[in-house]
């Protein structure tokens, strides 16, 4: 499993991400799944998102896409 830290449900329904990922998305004013999908290919460019966090976010996007 990619989650190093405990994951949390946040403002984007269905996603479970570590708190630091939610904070980065909030700082980037990403509030919907569509907004997140639009920046997924360049998610590492967001402040506070490193390679590991980007990998976790992308894995969650893949997981919810299957639902």
C-alpha positions as CSV (number, residue, x, y, z in Angstrom):
1,X,0.0,0.0,0.0
2,X,1.3,3.5,-0.9
3,X,0.0,5.1,2.3
4,X,2.8,5.9,4.7
5,X,0.7,8.0,7.0
6,X,-2.9,7.6,8.0
7,X,-5.2,8.7,5.2
8,X,-8.3,10.9,5.8
9,X,-11.5,11.6,4.0
10,X,-11.4,15.2,2.9
11,X,-13.5,17.7,0.9
12,X,-13.3,15.7,-2.3
13,X,-15.8,12.9,-1.8
14,X,-14.5,9.4,-2.1
15,X,-10.8,10.3,-1.9
16,X,-8.7,9.1,1.0
17,X,-5.4,11.0,1.2
18,X,-2.8,11.8,3.8
19,X,-3.3,15.1,5.6
20,X,-0.3,16.7,3.8
21,X,-1.9,15.9,0.4
22,X,-5.2,17.5,1.5
23,X,-3.3,20.6,2.7
24,X,-1.5,20.9,-0.6
25,X,-4.8,20.6,-2.5
26,X,-6.4,23.2,-0.3
27,X,-3.5,25.6,-0.8
28,X,-3.8,25.1,-4.6
29,X,-7.6,25.8,-4.3
30,X,-8.4,22.4,-5.8
31,X,-11.9,21.5,-4.4
32,X,-13.4,19.1,-6.9
33,X,-12.5,15.8,-8.5
34,X,-12.6,17.4,-11.9
35,X,-10.1,20.1,-10.8
36,X,-7.8,17.4,-9.4
37,X,-8.0,15.4,-12.6
38,X,-7.1,18.4,-14.7
39,X,-3.8,18.9,-12.8
40,X,-2.9,15.3,-12.2
41,X,-0.3,15.1,-14.9
42,X,1.6,18.0,-13.3
43,X,0.6,17.5,-9.7
44,X,4.3,17.6,-8.5
45,X,4.4,21.3,-9.5
46,X,2.0,22.1,-6.7
47,X,3.6,23.5,-3.5
48,X,3.9,20.8,-0.9
49,X,3.6,17.9,-3.4
50,X,6.6,15.7,-3.8
51,X,7.0,12.5,-5.8
52,X,5.7,10.2,-3.1
53,X,2.6,12.4,-2.4
54,X,2.0,12.7,-6.2
55,X,2.1,8.9,-6.4
56,X,-0.4,8.6,-3.6
57,X,-2.8,11.1,-5.2
58,X,-2.6,9.4,-8.6
59,X,-3.2,6.0,-7.1
60,X,-6.3,7.4,-5.3
61,X,-7.5,8.9,-8.6
62,X,-7.1,5.5,-10.3
63,X,-8.9,3.8,-7.4
64,X,-12.0,6.1,-7.6
65,X,-12.0,5.9,-11.4
66,X,-12.7,2.2,-11.0
67,X,-15.7,2.8,-8.7
